[in-house]
Structure formats: C-alpha cells, structure tokens
Amino acid sequence: MSIQVGTDSYLSVAEADEFHQRMNNPNWDIKTTAEKETALVKATIFMEQSYQGRLKGNLLDSSQPLNWPRSGVEDLEGRIVLTTPKEVKDSVALLALKSFEEELLPDLEPGGALQSFKLGPLEKKYFPKSDPRHRFSQIEGLMRRFLNPLSSNRKLVRC
C-alpha cells in the first residue's frame, strides 16, 4: 500500500515519523511502513467522520477528497489558512499512534454511555441517547479553533 497525501491521508509517513521523533514516541518507530500507512489512513478517516459538518469555512475545491484545505479559516494571528493546518496533521499523527492500541471507530453497542456496571451476573446499563464513542481530549483541543460550536452550525444574522 502506498498512500497519497491529500487523498488517503493528511500527512506522509515521513511527516509522521518526524512528528513522533519530536514527541519521543518510540512505539511509532517500531512499526513497519505498511503499518504506519494503514494507521495514518485510519486516523484520517476518523478525522473526516468525527468533524464532518462541524468545520469552519468551506472546501477549497469542491472535488477534493478530504475536508482540508479549506477557505474561510484563519490562524491565531488572523491570517487566512489555505493549506492543511499543522494542528490537523498533528492530530492525525497522534490518532495514528493511538490506532495501534485501540479501534478509533469501533462498532457501537445499543444505548449510550455506560450508566452502571454490575459484576456478578454481568450487567450493563446505558444512559439513553448519549454517544458511547471514545473522545480524544488532546485532539479536541488541537481542533477546537477550527470547529463551529456544537449547538448550531447556523450563522446568526441581526437585522
């Protein structure tokens, strides 16, 4: 498998290698190139599915396969960002590493978050209509400034 940056992943294996070297993540170095490519694709899919419809701005090109790059997005200094932000690439690199330890997009059990668990004879009880998927607070923190508020994706216009 050979991944294509901008189609399959937000960053290359070489870029991910550099990131994990800077972060001193030895568990990344022991993986093969094929394992790293698979992990980067899984992490990109997670990012695409998790943030679809929540991102600020618009696709730069309506035919592009991934959500980045986008128009209408600014960096912290107010400069327009027309490339994939470092925070997005860092998030994918971090998620790729996490994908070796856990499934990023697991199949979900019916119900929501675990409300209670009884050990003998095993019993699980879930809160209704809550999302049981794992949330990655480090990724949420990196992505926060690129997201529209969860409460509404609508623009408020005053008359």
Secondary structure, 3 states (H helix, E strand, C coil): CCCCECCCECCCHHHHHHHHHHCCCHHHHCCCHHHHHHHHHHHHHHHHHHHCCCECCEECCCCCCCCCCEECCECCCCCECCCCCHHHHHHHHHHHHHCCCCCCCCCCCCCCCEEEEECCCCEEEECCCCCCCCCCHHHHHHHHHHECCCCCCCCCCCC
